Amino acid sequence: MCPVQTTVLLAEAPFTGADHPFTFADVEIDDPRPDEVLVRVVATGLCHTDLTVPTMLPAEMFPTVMGHEGTGVVEAVGADVRGIEVGDHVVMSFRSCRGCGPCEAGDVGYCEQHILLNYMGMRPDGSTTMRRGEQAVFGSFFGQSSFARHALAYADNCVVVPKHLDLALLAPFGCGFQTGAGTVLNVLRPTAAESLVVFGAGAVGLAAVAAACGAGAGTVVAVDPVASRRELAEWYGARALDPAAGPDPGSVVDRVKELTGGGASYAIDTTALPAVVQQAQHSLRSRGTLVALGLGAPEYPIDAIDLLQSGKIVRSSVEGDADPQLMIPELVRRRSEGAFDVDHLVATYPFERIADAIADTTAGKVVKAVLTW
């Protein structure tokens, strides 16, 4: 094979994350090495992380290609790849080494090589997978960089799915939907006698609501200022609260406690807003658990007195503690059975309209934007 000429969306320094921060460029992408898989990208979910991470990168890591919720069709596989064939349809997710202690224990989201494999913009040996003329282009984001017509991925982060399924609808399963649903199904596992409150009914939050309601959890509450998102939460069977409806922030906590009989068993925050994280903590009953999922604020204020007097747990979760090889097929199964009905949360945009997708997502007009070629 010869290196593939392909089109990508480049992020270039300085990256602000505002307006239309990406530009189209033609690049050359490597042939797959023995452990790599070349995927022709069909669709890629737009995630807040794609806009946040480039603002944190040093100048020497540009230009770079984001995108970590890709789906597509396999065009070539390396000699050492097993279980994936040319023509397979795949959902791409995050990478893990599959050989360290956490990976061998099944905790692949906590792989000891997680930062290197997902965020450094290059292969573990320091090589980049793309170039524009003589200029190296950083990529390998989540082992895929799927803001592109082609992506180099790996057997550990490619999940083969049935060919009759719509790849645009499955794109968010690689990260956003997996994170929300996984946090419910793998971390919290609420029973019919327990309650859950979700702060922020975006893609991750509504996936959590959908999973909890579909799994038969007790009272589920969603808190979001956007009326259309509250309506979606109610469609799943959740109770929805407008945080701006009360006279003060504390009224949100009071209303959650009223709906959950004294406080929620579990809380999930997807907003990354420090004040909201503290509301989520205060909304818990004694010995309740809060899982913070949002990426944004570098610090959260935790009410230590409340924490020490109540036995509450405040923790995070990487990708909903999910193994994509297990979680994505499980979510596909639940989707087919009507227990994880998330198709209507997706709005598709051609890649050329990424600026509109960003604007509509930021404005709350859509829940999950998916870019298609």
VMD Tcl script that draws the C-alpha trace (Angstrom):
set ca {
  {0.00 0.00 0.00}
  {0.94 3.64 -0.37}
  {0.21 6.22 2.35}
  {-3.39 7.40 2.04}
  {-4.19 10.98 1.08}
  {-7.06 12.13 3.22}
  {-8.87 15.22 4.50}
  {-8.84 16.25 8.14}
  {-10.06 19.06 10.34}
  {-6.98 20.71 11.81}
  {-6.77 22.53 15.11}
  {-3.98 25.07 14.96}
  {-2.35 27.24 17.62}
  {-3.51 29.40 19.25}
  {-6.68 27.39 19.80}
  {-9.46 29.22 21.65}
  {-12.30 26.75 21.26}
  {-14.60 29.50 20.05}
  {-16.33 30.25 16.74}
  {-14.94 27.96 14.01}
  {-11.58 26.81 15.36}
  {-10.96 24.06 12.79}
  {-9.74 24.25 9.22}
  {-9.87 21.64 6.46}
  {-6.54 20.33 5.22}
  {-5.29 17.52 3.01}
  {-2.74 15.30 4.71}
  {-0.98 12.00 4.20}
  {-1.78 9.27 6.69}
  {0.47 6.27 7.22}
  {-0.30 2.76 6.12}
  {-1.33 0.70 9.15}
  {1.53 -0.84 11.11}
  {1.15 -4.48 12.25}
  {-1.00 -3.48 15.25}
  {-3.05 -0.77 13.52}
  {-6.37 -0.58 11.69}
  {-7.15 1.91 8.91}
  {-10.77 3.07 9.10}
  {-12.69 5.11 6.55}
  {-14.62 7.40 8.84}
  {-18.38 7.64 8.30}
  {-19.37 9.73 11.33}
  {-17.83 11.29 14.42}
  {-19.53 12.65 17.50}
  {-18.72 16.18 18.59}
  {-17.71 16.16 22.25}
  {-16.90 18.99 24.65}
  {-13.52 17.33 25.12}
  {-12.65 17.98 21.47}
  {-12.95 21.70 22.17}
  {-11.42 21.72 25.65}
  {-8.28 19.61 25.27}
  {-6.69 21.71 22.47}
  {-6.87 24.80 24.71}
  {-4.58 22.94 27.13}
  {-1.98 21.74 24.60}
  {1.46 23.36 24.27}
  {2.21 25.14 20.99}
  {4.58 22.38 19.87}
  {1.68 19.89 19.72}
  {0.01 21.74 16.82}
  {-1.31 21.29 14.23}
  {-3.35 18.45 15.63}
  {-6.47 16.46 14.76}
  {-9.18 15.89 17.36}
  {-12.16 13.53 17.24}
  {-12.67 10.54 19.52}
  {-16.17 9.23 18.80}
  {-15.57 7.88 15.33}
  {-17.37 5.16 13.42}
  {-16.53 3.79 10.03}
  {-15.61 0.95 7.71}
  {-12.32 -0.92 7.97}
  {-10.17 -0.50 4.86}
  {-6.96 -2.22 5.98}
  {-5.64 -4.15 8.98}
  {-2.12 -4.74 10.20}
  {-0.62 -8.23 10.15}
  {-0.93 -8.71 13.92}
  {-4.57 -7.61 14.23}
  {-7.06 -10.33 15.11}
  {-10.85 -10.22 15.16}
  {-11.19 -7.30 12.75}
  {-11.41 -7.68 8.97}
  {-11.55 -5.40 5.96}
  {-15.16 -4.34 5.43}
  {-16.14 -4.57 9.11}
  {-18.13 -1.69 10.59}
  {-16.58 -0.38 13.80}
  {-17.15 2.05 16.63}
  {-13.90 3.61 17.80}
  {-13.37 4.38 21.47}
  {-10.47 5.11 23.85}
  {-7.23 3.15 23.97}
  {-5.70 0.98 26.69}
  {-2.57 -1.16 26.75}
  {-4.40 -4.32 27.90}
  {-1.25 -5.47 29.70}
  {-0.81 -3.41 32.87}
  {-2.29 -4.21 36.30}
  {-5.48 -2.14 35.94}
  {-6.09 -3.44 32.41}
  {-5.65 -7.06 33.46}
  {-8.12 -6.41 36.29}
  {-10.65 -5.17 33.75}
  {-10.25 -1.49 34.64}
  {-9.08 -0.42 31.19}
  {-10.12 3.20 31.68}
  {-7.44 3.43 34.36}
  {-4.68 1.97 32.18}
  {-1.22 3.01 33.36}
  {-0.53 4.22 29.81}
  {-3.83 6.14 29.48}
  {-2.30 9.60 28.99}
  {0.33 8.38 26.54}
  {-2.10 6.34 24.46}
  {-4.91 8.87 24.31}
  {-3.64 12.43 24.70}
  {-0.04 12.86 23.54}
  {-0.77 13.18 19.82}
  {1.60 10.45 18.71}
  {2.30 6.76 18.87}
  {4.01 5.38 21.99}
  {7.33 5.37 20.08}
  {7.04 9.12 19.47}
  {6.14 8.96 15.78}
  {3.18 10.81 14.30}
  {0.71 9.17 11.94}
  {0.01 12.13 9.63}
  {1.90 14.85 7.81}
  {1.08 17.89 5.72}
  {3.92 18.11 3.23}
  {7.04 18.06 5.38}
  {5.17 19.16 8.52}
  {4.24 16.56 11.12}
  {0.57 16.59 12.12}
  {-0.20 15.44 15.63}
  {-3.07 13.04 16.03}
  {-3.68 9.63 17.59}
  {-6.22 11.36 19.85}
  {-7.87 8.51 21.74}
  {-6.02 6.31 19.28}
  {-8.10 7.57 16.35}
  {-8.22 11.35 15.63}
  {-11.49 10.84 13.79}
  {-12.11 14.44 12.70}
  {-10.89 13.03 9.42}
  {-11.95 10.98 6.42}
  {-9.55 8.25 7.54}
  {-8.28 7.28 10.96}
  {-5.60 4.92 12.22}
  {-6.96 2.96 15.16}
  {-6.16 -0.27 16.99}
  {-7.74 -3.60 17.84}
  {-8.14 -2.54 21.48}
  {-10.26 0.53 20.62}
  {-12.21 -0.76 17.59}
  {-15.48 -2.51 18.37}
  {-17.08 -4.40 15.49}
  {-20.84 -3.77 15.19}
  {-23.53 -5.23 12.92}
  {-23.43 -3.76 9.43}
  {-27.14 -2.96 9.29}
  {-26.87 -0.40 12.12}
  {-26.62 3.34 11.40}
  {-23.05 4.35 12.18}
  {-24.04 7.99 12.69}
  {-26.34 6.98 15.54}
  {-23.66 4.77 17.11}
  {-20.86 7.37 17.09}
  {-21.62 8.70 20.61}
  {-21.37 5.17 21.99}
  {-17.59 5.52 21.74}
  {-17.41 8.08 24.56}
  {-20.30 10.33 25.59}
  {-23.12 7.81 25.76}
  {-20.75 5.16 27.10}
  {-19.61 7.48 29.89}
  {-23.10 8.43 31.04}
  {-24.59 4.97 30.77}
  {-21.49 3.28 32.12}
  {-21.47 5.46 35.22}
  {-24.99 4.24 35.97}
  {-24.61 0.60 34.97}
  {-21.02 -0.06 36.11}
  {-20.38 2.37 38.96}
  {-23.64 3.22 40.71}
  {-26.00 0.38 39.75}
  {-29.10 1.95 41.28}
  {-31.91 -0.39 42.28}
  {-35.64 0.20 42.18}
  {-35.43 1.28 45.83}
  {-32.76 3.91 45.15}
  {-32.74 7.36 43.57}
  {-30.45 9.23 41.20}
  {-30.11 12.93 40.39}
  {-28.25 14.04 37.27}
  {-27.01 17.62 37.03}
  {-26.69 18.61 33.38}
  {-28.94 16.93 30.81}
  {-26.61 17.06 27.84}
  {-25.42 13.98 25.97}
  {-23.66 12.38 28.94}
  {-26.38 13.32 31.40}
  {-29.27 12.12 29.26}
  {-27.43 8.88 28.51}
  {-27.24 8.40 32.27}
  {-30.94 9.16 32.63}
  {-31.81 6.78 29.77}
  {-29.71 3.99 31.25}
  {-31.10 4.47 34.76}
  {-34.73 4.56 33.65}
  {-34.19 1.68 31.25}
  {-32.61 -0.42 34.00}
  {-35.52 0.15 36.38}
  {-33.92 2.55 38.84}
  {-36.20 4.22 41.38}
  {-36.74 7.97 41.28}
  {-34.56 9.67 38.66}
  {-34.23 13.46 38.66}
  {-32.59 15.62 35.97}
  {-31.55 19.22 36.63}
  {-30.97 21.46 33.61}
  {-31.81 25.08 32.66}
  {-32.79 24.16 29.07}
  {-36.50 23.36 28.76}
  {-36.11 21.03 25.77}
  {-33.58 18.92 27.65}
  {-35.83 18.72 30.70}
  {-38.59 17.51 28.39}
  {-36.31 14.78 27.05}
  {-35.51 13.67 30.59}
  {-39.21 13.51 31.38}
  {-39.78 11.45 28.22}
  {-37.58 8.77 29.79}
  {-39.62 8.89 32.98}
  {-37.41 11.18 35.05}
  {-38.54 14.15 37.10}
  {-37.01 17.36 35.74}
  {-36.05 20.53 37.60}
  {-35.16 23.98 36.30}
  {-32.32 25.28 38.52}
  {-33.38 28.85 37.75}
  {-36.97 28.35 38.91}
  {-36.31 28.74 42.62}
  {-35.47 31.87 44.58}
  {-31.91 30.75 45.34}
  {-29.43 27.95 44.50}
  {-30.34 26.12 47.70}
  {-33.86 25.59 46.47}
  {-32.55 23.08 43.91}
  {-31.21 20.97 46.75}
  {-34.48 21.26 48.63}
  {-36.49 20.22 45.59}
  {-34.25 17.21 44.93}
  {-34.60 16.13 48.56}
  {-38.36 16.50 48.33}
  {-38.55 14.35 45.20}
  {-36.20 11.68 46.56}
  {-37.57 11.41 50.07}
  {-34.76 13.17 51.92}
  {-31.90 13.07 49.46}
  {-30.72 11.11 46.44}
  {-28.89 7.84 46.80}
  {-26.62 8.85 43.94}
  {-25.73 11.99 42.01}
  {-23.91 12.60 38.74}
  {-22.49 15.96 37.70}
  {-21.74 16.57 34.03}
  {-21.50 20.37 34.19}
  {-18.01 20.87 35.68}
  {-19.40 24.01 37.35}
  {-18.03 24.18 40.91}
  {-21.23 25.58 42.43}
  {-23.29 22.88 40.75}
  {-20.94 20.14 41.93}
  {-21.51 21.33 45.49}
  {-25.28 21.33 44.89}
  {-24.97 17.74 43.78}
  {-23.08 16.88 46.98}
  {-25.71 18.57 49.14}
  {-28.51 16.77 47.28}
  {-27.30 13.39 48.52}
  {-28.65 11.50 51.48}
  {-26.23 10.15 54.09}
  {-23.69 7.74 52.58}
  {-24.75 8.75 49.08}
  {-22.28 8.81 46.19}
  {-21.50 11.68 43.83}
  {-19.68 10.98 40.56}
  {-18.16 14.05 38.91}
  {-17.82 13.60 35.15}
  {-17.44 17.12 33.75}
  {-14.15 18.41 32.35}
  {-13.59 22.11 32.89}
  {-12.93 23.70 36.26}
  {-9.52 22.72 37.70}
  {-10.92 22.61 41.25}
  {-14.23 21.81 42.94}
  {-15.10 23.11 46.43}
  {-16.23 20.18 48.56}
  {-18.22 20.88 51.73}
  {-15.96 19.07 54.18}
  {-18.31 19.39 57.15}
  {-21.15 17.82 55.18}
  {-18.80 15.14 53.89}
  {-17.38 14.23 57.29}
  {-20.74 14.14 59.00}
  {-22.60 12.13 56.37}
  {-20.27 9.44 55.07}
  {-20.82 10.62 51.51}
  {-18.50 9.57 48.70}
  {-17.23 11.99 46.06}
  {-15.45 10.35 43.15}
  {-14.93 10.48 39.42}
  {-15.16 7.92 36.67}
  {-13.16 7.50 33.48}
  {-15.50 6.54 30.64}
  {-18.05 5.17 33.08}
  {-15.58 2.49 34.22}
  {-16.37 0.80 30.92}
  {-14.41 -1.57 28.74}
  {-15.51 -0.57 25.22}
  {-15.20 -4.16 24.01}
  {-17.89 -5.12 26.51}
  {-19.86 -1.92 27.08}
  {-20.52 -0.91 23.48}
  {-22.04 -4.29 22.51}
  {-24.07 -4.18 25.73}
  {-25.43 -0.72 24.94}
  {-26.18 -1.80 21.37}
  {-28.14 -4.73 22.80}
  {-30.05 -2.51 25.22}
  {-30.77 -0.10 22.38}
  {-32.25 -2.89 20.28}
  {-34.46 -3.94 23.21}
  {-35.71 -0.40 23.85}
  {-33.91 -0.09 27.19}
  {-31.44 2.51 25.92}
  {-33.39 4.60 23.43}
  {-31.01 7.41 22.50}
  {-31.36 7.76 18.74}
  {-33.50 10.89 19.03}
  {-30.74 12.64 20.99}
  {-28.55 12.72 17.87}
  {-28.54 15.51 15.29}
  {-26.32 15.00 12.23}
  {-24.32 17.68 10.42}
  {-22.01 17.36 7.43}
  {-18.41 17.96 8.48}
  {-18.46 21.20 6.52}
  {-20.97 22.53 9.06}
  {-18.90 21.90 12.17}
  {-19.22 25.58 13.14}
  {-23.02 25.19 13.18}
  {-22.72 21.98 15.17}
  {-20.58 23.70 17.78}
  {-22.88 26.71 17.97}
  {-26.06 24.64 18.23}
  {-24.57 22.40 20.91}
  {-23.31 25.36 22.92}
  {-26.70 27.05 22.67}
  {-28.50 23.90 23.80}
  {-30.38 23.53 20.51}
  {-29.17 19.96 20.09}
  {-28.11 17.32 22.59}
  {-25.56 15.38 20.59}
  {-24.14 16.65 17.32}
  {-22.63 14.03 15.04}
  {-20.52 15.02 12.03}
  {-20.81 12.98 8.85}
  {-18.87 12.74 5.60}
}
mol new
graphics top color blue
foreach p $ca { graphics top sphere $p radius 0.5 }
foreach p [lrange $ca 0 end-1] q [lrange $ca 1 end] { graphics top cylinder $p $q radius 0.2 }
display resetview
